Amino acid sequence: MLDYVKIILLKVSFSKSLFEKELRKALRQLSPPELPAFKAWCYEQFSRLYRRVLKRAFAEFTPLPPLAA
């Protein structure tokens, strides 16, 4: 899933609104272990264009707690 959301973000990076929408969707779809690598990749790729968007999205994102067995 991580590779898929990276491809999507690269393809929509021409538009700030689309980028933010897809970034938020990606944060909901990824598993908690994938998030640190995803965050690092996002900042590496997009911090020059969308630093504020990244800060806001990652600050507002609250991962869901794991399901109880």
Buried (B, 14 or more C-beta within 10 A) or exposed (E): EBEEBBEBBEEBBEEEEBBBEBBBEBBEEBEEEBBEEBBEBBBEBBEEEBEEBBEBBBEEBEEEEEEEE
